[in-house]
Amino acid sequence: MTYLSRIWLNPLRRGAQALLRSPEKTHAAVLGGLSRQPVTERVLWRLETGRPHRAELLVLTESTPSWEHLVEQAGWPHSDEPQVLVRDYQPLLDRLAGGREFRFRLRANPVSATRTPTNPSTSQKEQLARPHPRGVRVPHRTAGHQITWLTSRIDQWGFTLIDVEDAGTALRLSARERLAFHKKPKDDTTASRRVVLSTATFDGAVRVTDPHRARHTLLHGVGPAKAYGCGLFTLAPLGPAPLSTTSPGGT
């Protein structure tokens, strides 16, 4: 089984502010919602911050999650409005037939691998100095390169971009961010490591061309930095672009 959850977060609360600032803390909070520890299942998540007074956390899990700790620490624990929605993902996966059309959203970390980076960091120099180096990941920072990163790969994911009347253009780069935070080591023997990510959020419309690959894309995500909120590819019905296109269950 696979489940897509939506959890409302209150940006005025200290717990929510900590999650909004740190992908590492959000990842830890997401894993804390799963009963089988240590977590070995595939987990994807994404923070949506487009609403003025609330944020939403979307999480894809293989097992049934429990999000009471997030509501208590970062939501509205005593609100009459439901704070969590968890839905079976299988009905959406069953709709991924060839030719079906959807609106999509993806927050990704567009990168490419190279053995000749322009300004390699210390860690990249160390990696490239190893015997038989595989290359290092270099982020795409410009809008043009980020769009090219997606358009050159989306056919491999089981979709093709389309333009649909009243649904907007096939592809829109709706947000670009540079995230910098410190990752704590698993033990206390080393200092924390600074992590810098260049993320891009894509919105648009697609047609399913390969249902098998499309299901794999939805279940496994795309690109690197999945532990930091990237890679979750979500679908929604075609129509005028809503504020958020990521309601659990898709269609």
Backbone as CSV, one residue per row, in Angstrom:
resi,resn,N_x,N_y,N_z,CA_x,CA_y,CA_z,C_x,C_y,C_z
1,MET,0.834,-1.198,0.000,0.000,0.000,0.000,0.873,1.254,0.000
2,THR,0.321,2.305,-0.553,0.994,3.607,-0.541,-0.018,4.665,-0.142
3,TYR,0.435,5.635,0.654,-0.469,6.662,1.167,0.119,8.045,0.923
4,LEU,-0.751,8.978,0.517,-0.375,10.380,0.392,-1.078,11.149,1.497
5,SER,-0.287,11.850,2.299,-0.822,12.607,3.433,-0.670,14.095,3.185
6,ARG,-1.610,14.857,3.719,-1.492,16.311,3.756,-1.666,16.751,5.203
7,ILE,-0.685,17.485,5.731,-0.725,17.980,7.104,-0.637,19.501,7.067
8,TRP,-1.584,20.190,7.691,-1.537,21.646,7.775,-0.538,22.061,8.846
9,LEU,0.252,23.095,8.554,1.191,23.660,9.516,0.853,25.128,9.759
10,ASN,0.971,25.549,11.005,0.684,26.930,11.418,1.992,27.713,11.435
11,PRO,2.234,28.608,10.469,3.517,29.321,10.396,3.794,30.221,11.594
12,LEU,2.780,30.506,12.414,2.990,31.352,13.579,3.577,30.578,14.764
13,ARG,3.543,29.271,14.696,4.051,28.468,15.806,5.543,28.186,15.621
14,ARG,6.240,28.139,16.753,7.686,27.946,16.714,8.051,26.609,16.078
15,GLY,7.265,25.585,16.356,7.563,24.283,15.779,7.473,24.289,14.267
16,ALA,6.476,24.976,13.720,6.334,25.069,12.273,7.453,25.906,11.670
17,GLN,7.827,26.974,12.333,8.906,27.821,11.827,10.213,27.044,11.727
18,ALA,10.467,26.165,12.695,11.677,25.343,12.644,11.651,24.409,11.442
19,LEU,10.482,23.853,11.134,10.367,22.955,9.984,10.528,23.730,8.683
20,LEU,9.968,24.922,8.625,10.057,25.720,7.404,11.482,26.181,7.130
21,ARG,12.290,26.299,8.170,13.666,26.757,8.003,14.625,25.621,7.670
22,SER,14.329,24.422,8.145,15.312,23.342,8.052,14.741,22.089,7.405
23,PRO,15.155,21.767,6.175,14.730,20.499,5.573,15.157,19.286,6.382
24,GLU,16.277,19.387,7.086,16.727,18.252,7.887,15.759,17.976,9.028
25,LYS,15.274,19.036,9.698,14.310,18.854,10.780,12.975,18.339,10.248
26,THR,12.575,18.818,9.075,11.331,18.335,8.484,11.445,16.852,8.152
27,HIS,12.572,16.457,7.596,12.782,15.047,7.272,12.692,14.178,8.520
28,ALA,13.304,14.639,9.606,13.256,13.884,10.857,11.830,13.792,11.387
29,ALA,11.074,14.895,11.284,9.686,14.897,11.749,8.829,13.962,10.905
30,VAL,9.089,13.911,9.597,8.346,13.013,8.712,8.629,11.556,9.077
31,LEU,9.886,11.216,9.268,10.225,9.841,9.629,9.637,9.468,10.987
32,GLY,9.467,10.465,11.871,8.875,10.204,13.171,7.413,9.819,13.106
33,GLY,6.781,9.992,11.956,5.381,9.613,11.796,5.179,8.162,11.398
34,LEU,6.276,7.404,11.280,6.189,6.004,10.875,6.573,5.114,12.050
35,SER,5.798,4.065,12.283,5.973,3.250,13.484,7.152,2.290,13.390
36,ARG,7.510,1.876,12.187,8.606,0.921,12.036,9.928,1.673,11.993
37,GLN,10.655,1.625,13.111,11.926,2.335,13.241,13.072,1.328,13.400
38,PRO,14.240,1.557,12.812,14.519,2.675,11.921,13.767,2.529,10.597
39,VAL,13.486,3.644,9.970,12.679,3.646,8.752,13.516,3.125,7.582
40,THR,12.995,2.112,6.922,13.672,1.549,5.752,12.830,1.705,4.486
41,GLU,11.588,2.127,4.627,10.732,2.270,3.452,11.030,3.564,2.706
42,ARG,10.558,3.638,1.475,10.708,4.828,0.660,9.760,5.927,1.175
43,VAL,10.274,7.125,1.364,9.469,8.251,1.836,9.792,9.480,0.985
44,LEU,8.764,10.141,0.487,8.926,11.388,-0.253,8.076,12.459,0.417
45,TRP,8.541,13.708,0.377,7.747,14.778,0.976,8.034,16.109,0.283
46,ARG,7.116,17.051,0.496,7.285,18.402,-0.058,6.515,19.399,0.795
47,LEU,7.120,20.531,1.061,6.452,21.624,1.767,5.870,22.592,0.754
48,GLU,4.605,22.962,0.952,3.935,23.958,0.123,3.699,25.204,0.974
49,THR,4.209,26.349,0.535,4.106,27.574,1.326,3.392,28.692,0.581
50,GLY,2.571,28.343,-0.395,1.922,29.364,-1.201,0.722,30.027,-0.543
51,ARG,0.186,29.450,0.502,-0.950,30.060,1.195,-0.452,31.058,2.228
52,PRO,-1.171,32.175,2.427,-0.667,33.233,3.308,-0.653,32.884,4.788
53,HIS,-1.575,32.031,5.262,-1.698,31.812,6.700,-1.485,30.365,7.119
54,ARG,-1.114,29.520,6.192,-0.843,28.129,6.529,0.067,27.524,5.478
55,ALA,0.815,26.550,5.915,1.643,25.773,4.999,1.113,24.347,5.009
56,GLU,1.395,23.620,3.952,0.985,22.219,3.936,2.187,21.334,3.646
57,LEU,2.211,20.239,4.345,3.257,19.245,4.176,2.650,18.027,3.516
58,LEU,3.158,17.674,2.359,2.708,16.490,1.636,3.737,15.381,1.833
59,VAL,3.258,14.184,2.166,4.163,13.065,2.437,3.625,11.808,1.764
60,LEU,4.487,11.118,1.053,4.142,9.839,0.430,4.871,8.735,1.184
61,THR,4.113,7.765,1.709,4.689,6.680,2.505,4.158,5.337,2.010
62,GLU,4.882,4.280,2.347,4.441,2.935,1.997,3.563,2.334,3.088
63,SER,3.716,2.783,4.316,2.915,2.284,5.427,2.010,3.390,5.949
64,THR,1.005,2.998,6.726,0.064,3.977,7.271,0.781,4.851,8.300
65,PRO,0.779,6.184,8.100,1.506,7.060,9.010,0.614,7.557,10.151
66,SER,1.247,8.209,11.112,0.546,8.872,12.208,1.180,10.243,12.403
67,TRP,0.377,11.303,12.295,0.923,12.656,12.290,0.500,13.484,13.507
68,GLU,0.086,12.841,14.582,-0.346,13.590,15.764,0.764,14.482,16.312
69,HIS,2.003,14.015,16.235,3.101,14.823,16.774,3.291,16.115,15.994
70,LEU,3.068,16.079,14.678,3.193,17.288,13.881,2.068,18.275,14.183
71,VAL,0.850,17.759,14.324,-0.277,18.633,14.657,-0.050,19.273,16.021
72,GLU,0.414,18.505,16.973,0.629,19.015,18.324,1.741,20.060,18.371
73,GLN,2.794,19.839,17.619,3.950,20.720,17.692,3.905,21.883,16.707
74,ALA,3.223,21.701,15.562,3.336,22.700,14.502,2.021,23.053,13.822
75,GLY,0.897,22.513,14.309,-0.381,22.782,13.671,-1.361,23.481,14.583
76,TRP,-2.638,23.130,14.438,-3.722,23.665,15.268,-4.347,22.480,16.012
77,PRO,-3.766,22.041,17.115,-4.197,20.789,17.754,-5.630,20.796,18.257
78,HIS,-6.233,21.951,18.520,-7.585,21.990,19.073,-8.603,22.552,18.078
79,SER,-8.237,22.617,16.817,-9.132,23.167,15.802,-10.231,22.171,15.443
80,ASP,-11.416,22.707,15.092,-12.510,21.860,14.616,-12.228,21.340,13.205
81,GLU,-11.421,22.071,12.464,-11.103,21.669,11.096,-10.096,20.529,11.107
82,PRO,-10.315,19.488,10.320,-9.341,18.390,10.259,-7.962,18.900,9.837
83,GLN,-6.951,18.505,10.575,-5.596,18.973,10.314,-4.791,18.016,9.446
84,VAL,-5.265,16.799,9.314,-4.538,15.769,8.574,-5.498,15.044,7.634
85,LEU,-5.039,14.797,6.440,-5.789,13.991,5.482,-4.843,12.941,4.924
86,VAL,-5.226,11.676,5.053,-4.412,10.566,4.548,-5.270,9.758,3.585
87,ARG,-4.773,9.566,2.376,-5.544,8.832,1.374,-4.708,7.736,0.725
88,ASP,-5.400,6.677,0.370,-4.803,5.587,-0.386,-4.398,6.124,-1.759
89,TYR,-3.168,5.849,-2.166,-2.653,6.372,-3.434,-2.991,5.476,-4.623
90,GLN,-3.464,4.271,-4.352,-3.683,3.313,-5.431,-4.715,3.778,-6.463
91,PRO,-5.838,4.407,-6.059,-6.794,4.853,-7.083,-6.178,5.773,-8.127
92,LEU,-5.269,6.661,-7.709,-4.601,7.525,-8.685,-3.668,6.713,-9.572
93,LEU,-2.928,5.791,-8.992,-2.015,4.969,-9.792,-2.782,4.164,-10.826
94,ASP,-3.983,3.721,-10.477,-4.801,2.942,-11.408,-5.295,3.784,-12.583
95,ARG,-5.299,5.108,-12.439,-5.774,5.985,-13.511,-4.682,6.364,-14.502
96,LEU,-3.476,5.890,-14.278,-2.361,6.281,-15.132,-2.334,5.456,-16.415
97,ALA,-3.376,5.608,-17.204,-3.440,4.942,-18.498,-2.826,5.845,-19.560
98,GLY,-2.324,5.228,-20.621,-1.751,6.003,-21.715,-2.761,6.981,-22.292
99,GLY,-2.341,8.226,-22.474,-3.206,9.257,-23.026,-3.924,10.099,-21.990
100,ARG,-3.962,9.652,-20.726,-4.589,10.463,-19.692,-3.783,11.730,-19.456
101,GLU,-4.479,12.833,-19.181,-3.826,14.129,-19.013,-4.063,14.667,-17.613
102,PHE,-3.036,15.302,-17.061,-3.083,15.811,-15.697,-2.326,17.125,-15.599
103,ARG,-2.634,17.866,-14.570,-1.767,18.939,-14.123,-0.735,18.317,-13.186
104,PHE,0.482,18.867,-13.170,1.513,18.304,-12.301,2.238,19.402,-11.537
105,ARG,2.892,18.987,-10.455,3.811,19.847,-9.712,4.998,19.018,-9.260
106,LEU,6.163,19.629,-9.334,7.396,18.980,-8.911,8.338,20.015,-8.337
107,ARG,8.809,19.762,-7.141,9.910,20.543,-6.590,11.152,19.664,-6.667
108,ALA,12.152,20.137,-7.398,13.298,19.296,-7.693,14.600,20.019,-7.362
109,ASN,15.665,19.231,-7.353,17.022,19.741,-7.193,17.773,19.436,-8.489
110,PRO,17.631,20.301,-9.499,18.235,20.018,-10.802,19.762,20.077,-10.741
111,VAL,20.395,18.975,-11.063,21.860,18.898,-11.063,22.307,18.061,-12.252
112,SER,23.582,18.164,-12.555,24.207,17.276,-13.532,25.553,16.844,-12.985
113,ALA,26.066,15.733,-13.462,27.351,15.201,-12.997,28.461,15.616,-13.957
114,THR,29.581,16.036,-13.397,30.719,16.431,-14.217,32.023,16.112,-13.479
115,ARG,33.069,15.873,-14.246,34.396,15.671,-13.664,35.234,16.944,-13.734
116,THR,34.677,17.994,-14.342,35.423,19.243,-14.494,34.580,20.427,-14.038
117,PRO,34.220,20.500,-12.748,33.459,21.654,-12.263,34.285,22.932,-12.344
118,THR,33.618,24.058,-12.535,34.315,25.332,-12.702,35.022,25.765,-11.426
119,ASN,34.299,25.758,-10.324,34.872,26.153,-9.044,34.594,25.055,-8.018
120,PRO,35.362,23.982,-8.059,35.081,22.855,-7.160,35.312,23.214,-5.699
121,SER,34.431,22.711,-4.845,34.581,22.902,-3.416,35.658,21.957,-2.890
122,THR,35.975,22.108,-1.621,36.986,21.239,-1.020,36.572,19.775,-1.079
123,SER,35.284,19.505,-0.742,34.805,18.122,-0.769,34.774,17.579,-2.197
124,GLN,34.456,18.428,-3.177,34.455,17.981,-4.570,35.868,17.659,-5.044
125,LYS,36.847,18.487,-4.627,38.240,18.203,-4.986,38.684,16.868,-4.412
126,GLU,38.296,16.598,-3.172,38.658,15.334,-2.545,38.021,14.165,-3.285
127,GLN,36.754,14.349,-3.692,36.066,13.274,-4.405,36.692,13.022,-5.763
128,LEU,37.050,14.097,-6.473,37.637,13.945,-7.804,39.056,13.396,-7.746
129,ALA,39.717,13.518,-6.587,41.081,13.013,-6.443,41.126,11.519,-6.180
130,ARG,39.987,10.928,-5.916,39.947,9.493,-5.652,40.187,8.699,-6.939
131,PRO,40.641,7.465,-6.812,40.807,6.629,-8.019,39.451,6.402,-8.709
132,HIS,39.443,6.531,-10.022,38.250,6.308,-10.838,37.050,7.137,-10.343
133,PRO,37.178,8.444,-10.276,36.059,9.273,-9.802,34.881,9.215,-10.767
134,ARG,33.688,9.247,-10.210,32.470,9.190,-11.021,31.966,10.581,-11.376
135,GLY,32.647,11.588,-10.917,32.182,12.939,-11.157,31.437,13.473,-9.953
136,VAL,31.172,14.771,-9.939,30.472,15.413,-8.828,29.214,16.091,-9.358
137,ARG,28.265,16.264,-8.470,27.019,16.907,-8.850,27.170,18.422,-8.830
138,VAL,26.764,19.048,-9.912,26.817,20.504,-10.034,25.400,21.012,-10.247
139,PRO,24.937,21.954,-9.419,23.554,22.419,-9.548,23.344,23.304,-10.767
140,HIS,22.144,23.238,-11.335,21.718,24.170,-12.376,21.061,25.354,-11.670
141,ARG,21.640,26.528,-11.799,21.167,27.680,-11.036,20.315,28.645,-11.852
142,THR,20.428,28.650,-13.164,19.639,29.578,-13.966,18.313,28.946,-14.350
143,ALA,17.318,29.792,-14.581,15.987,29.295,-14.946,16.042,28.486,-16.240
144,GLY,16.805,28.954,-17.201,16.898,28.241,-18.469,17.471,26.845,-18.320
145,HIS,18.535,26.716,-17.543,19.145,25.406,-17.335,18.229,24.484,-16.526
146,GLN,17.503,25.046,-15.575,16.588,24.231,-14.779,15.441,23.706,-15.634
147,ILE,14.913,24.546,-16.509,13.836,24.102,-17.404,14.350,23.037,-18.372
148,THR,15.543,23.238,-18.893,16.128,22.239,-19.793,16.341,20.918,-19.071
149,TRP,16.742,20.983,-17.804,16.913,19.764,-17.011,15.630,18.952,-16.998
150,LEU,14.491,19.605,-16.785,13.220,18.872,-16.729,12.785,18.395,-18.115
151,THR,12.820,19.282,-19.094,12.310,18.909,-20.419,13.128,17.788,-21.053
152,SER,14.401,17.675,-20.698,15.241,16.619,-21.271,15.028,15.275,-20.589
153,ARG,14.273,15.269,-19.479,14.099,14.036,-18.703,12.661,13.542,-18.620
154,ILE,11.697,14.416,-18.849,10.318,14.048,-18.522,9.808,12.891,-19.375
155,ASP,10.319,12.735,-20.583,9.923,11.576,-21.391,10.369,10.273,-20.741
156,GLN,11.508,10.297,-20.050,11.989,9.105,-19.354,11.122,8.779,-18.141
157,TRP,10.352,9.742,-17.671,9.499,9.548,-16.500,8.106,9.041,-16.870
158,GLY,7.834,8.845,-18.159,6.546,8.312,-18.582,5.521,9.351,-18.945
159,PHE,5.965,10.606,-19.164,5.042,11.697,-19.495,5.593,12.509,-20.654
160,THR,4.702,13.301,-21.242,5.115,14.330,-22.187,4.385,15.615,-21.828
161,LEU,5.044,16.741,-22.009,4.435,18.032,-21.699,3.400,18.385,-22.749
162,ILE,2.315,19.023,-22.319,1.256,19.436,-23.239,0.774,20.833,-22.876
163,ASP,0.240,21.533,-23.866,-0.481,22.779,-23.645,-1.962,22.465,-23.700
164,VAL,-2.702,22.927,-22.707,-4.134,22.644,-22.632,-4.887,23.953,-22.466
165,GLU,-5.924,24.138,-23.251,-6.734,25.350,-23.161,-7.332,25.469,-21.759
166,ASP,-7.244,26.673,-21.193,-7.766,26.994,-19.855,-6.991,26.316,-18.731
167,ALA,-5.917,25.614,-19.061,-5.138,24.949,-18.011,-3.741,25.530,-17.875
168,GLY,-3.441,26.542,-18.694,-2.124,27.141,-18.605,-1.132,26.462,-19.532
169,THR,0.093,26.974,-19.538,1.124,26.431,-20.411,1.587,25.069,-19.912
170,ALA,2.286,24.357,-20.783,2.746,23.018,-20.439,3.723,23.042,-19.278
171,LEU,4.490,24.106,-19.148,5.510,24.139,-18.110,5.717,25.561,-17.614
172,ARG,5.747,25.705,-16.297,6.007,27.011,-15.678,6.944,26.803,-14.493
173,LEU,7.979,27.612,-14.430,8.900,27.581,-13.294,8.346,28.550,-12.252
174,SER,7.633,28.012,-11.268,6.862,28.850,-10.341,7.654,29.318,-9.132
175,ALA,8.788,28.684,-8.835,9.594,29.112,-7.688,11.017,28.612,-7.854
176,ARG,11.968,29.416,-7.391,13.376,29.035,-7.384,13.954,29.463,-6.044
177,GLU,14.663,28.544,-5.378,15.203,28.842,-4.053,16.612,28.303,-3.915
178,ARG,17.352,28.970,-3.063,18.664,28.474,-2.650,18.598,28.224,-1.150
179,LEU,18.724,26.966,-0.761,18.612,26.579,0.634,19.994,26.264,1.186
180,ALA,20.276,26.799,2.356,21.545,26.514,3.027,21.249,26.176,4.480
181,PHE,21.756,25.039,4.936,21.543,24.619,6.316,22.670,23.672,6.714
182,HIS,22.766,23.394,8.003,23.816,22.514,8.504,23.224,21.149,8.838
183,LYS,23.859,20.125,8.328,23.431,18.755,8.582,24.244,18.200,9.737
184,LYS,23.534,17.755,10.772,24.211,17.203,11.936,24.709,15.798,11.644
185,PRO,25.888,15.448,12.137,26.399,14.089,11.933,25.610,13.089,12.762
186,LYS,25.652,11.826,12.361,24.945,10.786,13.101,25.588,10.506,14.458
187,ASP,26.837,10.874,14.581,27.514,10.755,15.875,28.167,12.096,16.191
188,ASP,28.820,12.178,17.288,29.436,13.430,17.723,30.917,13.500,17.394
189,THR,31.381,12.653,16.497,32.810,12.607,16.203,33.231,13.623,15.153
190,THR,32.283,14.151,14.396,32.617,15.114,13.350,31.731,16.340,13.477
191,ALA,32.201,17.422,12.873,31.434,18.666,12.906,30.279,18.586,11.911
192,SER,29.297,19.447,12.107,28.165,19.487,11.184,28.636,19.925,9.805
193,ARG,27.927,19.482,8.789,28.298,19.766,7.403,27.288,20.738,6.794
194,ARG,27.781,21.753,6.137,26.899,22.735,5.506,26.391,22.176,4.179
195,VAL,25.080,22.207,4.009,24.444,21.715,2.791,23.813,22.894,2.055
196,VAL,24.074,23.001,0.764,23.495,24.059,-0.061,22.763,23.407,-1.227
197,LEU,21.489,23.746,-1.383,20.670,23.186,-2.460,20.060,24.302,-3.298
198,SER,20.055,24.107,-4.590,19.319,24.988,-5.496,18.083,24.231,-5.962
199,THR,16.912,24.712,-5.578,15.675,23.998,-5.907,14.849,24.785,-6.913
200,ALA,14.042,24.063,-7.641,13.126,24.662,-8.622,11.787,23.953,-8.521
201,THR,10.713,24.739,-8.501,9.364,24.178,-8.472,8.728,24.366,-9.844
202,PHE,8.307,23.260,-10.437,7.722,23.261,-11.774,6.230,22.973,-11.687
203,ASP,5.443,23.699,-12.464,4.014,23.442,-12.617,3.687,23.378,-14.096
204,GLY,2.701,22.555,-14.445,2.319,22.483,-15.841,1.345,21.358,-16.095
205,ALA,1.305,20.891,-17.332,0.374,19.845,-17.730,1.126,18.765,-18.497
206,VAL,0.707,17.506,-18.283,1.374,16.372,-18.924,0.350,15.368,-19.431
207,ARG,0.800,14.555,-20.376,0.031,13.403,-20.855,0.834,12.151,-20.543
208,VAL,0.167,11.117,-20.076,0.836,9.848,-19.781,1.192,9.156,-21.090
209,THR,2.468,8.816,-21.246,2.915,8.098,-22.437,3.327,6.662,-22.119
210,ASP,3.770,6.427,-20.900,4.199,5.092,-20.476,3.685,4.888,-19.048
211,PRO,2.552,4.201,-18.873,1.972,4.055,-17.534,2.914,3.417,-16.518
212,HIS,3.715,2.445,-16.939,4.635,1.782,-16.001,5.674,2.771,-15.470
213,ARG,6.275,3.529,-16.366,7.268,4.518,-15.940,6.612,5.631,-15.127
214,ALA,5.400,6.013,-15.518,4.701,7.067,-14.781,4.446,6.649,-13.340
215,ARG,4.028,5.400,-13.129,3.810,4.908,-11.759,5.125,4.915,-10.974
216,HIS,6.192,4.502,-11.635,7.498,4.501,-10.967,7.893,5.929,-10.568
217,THR,7.618,6.891,-11.430,7.935,8.285,-11.128,7.175,8.765,-9.909
218,LEU,5.888,8.461,-9.840,5.088,8.910,-8.704,5.515,8.229,-7.412
219,LEU,5.870,6.963,-7.487,6.201,6.210,-6.271,7.620,6.442,-5.780
220,HIS,8.566,6.687,-6.690,9.971,6.770,-6.309,10.540,8.182,-6.396
221,GLY,9.813,9.115,-7.022,10.323,10.463,-7.136,11.403,10.588,-8.192
222,VAL,11.885,11.821,-8.387,12.893,12.081,-9.417,13.981,12.991,-8.857
223,GLY,15.190,12.781,-9.342,16.292,13.650,-8.979,16.829,13.388,-7.579
224,PRO,17.880,14.126,-7.191,18.487,13.971,-5.868,17.778,14.810,-4.806
225,ALA,18.317,14.759,-3.594,17.850,15.556,-2.439,16.436,15.190,-2.015
226,LYS,16.059,13.936,-2.171,14.712,13.521,-1.766,14.520,13.628,-0.255
227,ALA,15.587,13.437,0.518,15.469,13.572,1.967,15.216,15.016,2.387
228,TYR,15.443,15.956,1.480,15.290,17.368,1.799,14.100,18.005,1.093
229,GLY,13.109,17.201,0.765,11.862,17.748,0.239,11.795,17.911,-1.255
230,CYS,12.682,17.263,-1.997,12.672,17.341,-3.455,12.269,15.986,-4.044
231,GLY,11.772,16.027,-5.275,11.543,14.794,-6.018,10.131,14.266,-6.061
232,LEU,9.229,14.761,-5.194,7.853,14.258,-5.180,7.089,14.846,-6.358
233,PHE,6.675,13.983,-7.278,5.953,14.365,-8.497,4.481,14.081,-8.262
234,THR,3.650,15.131,-8.207,2.231,14.957,-7.900,1.359,15.374,-9.078
235,LEU,0.189,14.761,-9.158,-0.757,15.015,-10.237,-2.089,15.505,-9.685
236,ALA,-2.805,16.250,-10.503,-4.134,16.746,-10.159,-4.940,16.869,-11.441
237,PRO,-6.264,16.997,-11.337,-7.075,17.125,-12.548,-6.729,18.379,-13.334
238,LEU,-6.906,18.323,-14.634,-6.720,19.504,-15.462,-7.812,20.531,-15.171
239,GLY,-7.470,21.784,-15.345,-8.414,22.864,-15.101,-7.652,24.132,-14.829
240,PRO,-8.348,25.232,-14.523,-7.662,26.478,-14.180,-6.693,26.248,-13.027
241,ALA,-5.520,26.856,-13.105,-4.476,26.640,-12.099,-4.952,27.056,-10.725
242,PRO,-5.037,26.122,-9.754,-5.436,26.464,-8.399,-4.246,26.954,-7.591
243,LEU,-4.509,27.404,-6.350,-3.434,27.838,-5.476,-2.508,26.691,-5.171
244,SER,-3.063,25.520,-4.941,-2.247,24.324,-4.708,-2.801,23.207,-5.568
245,THR,-1.928,22.490,-6.245,-2.365,21.427,-7.145,-2.092,20.053,-6.556
246,THR,-2.037,19.944,-5.262,-1.492,18.722,-4.689,-2.420,18.058,-3.700
247,SER,-3.712,18.131,-3.894,-4.631,17.479,-2.966,-4.380,15.988,-2.962
248,PRO,-4.285,15.368,-1.761,-4.020,13.937,-1.716,-5.030,13.150,-2.518
249,GLY,-4.511,12.187,-3.288,-5.377,11.360,-4.114,-5.409,11.807,-5.547
250,GLY,-4.944,13.035,-5.818,-4.852,13.514,-7.202,-6.228,13.753,-7.777
251,THR,-6.728,12.796,-8.572,-8.018,12.968,-9.192,-9.101,12.327,-8.356
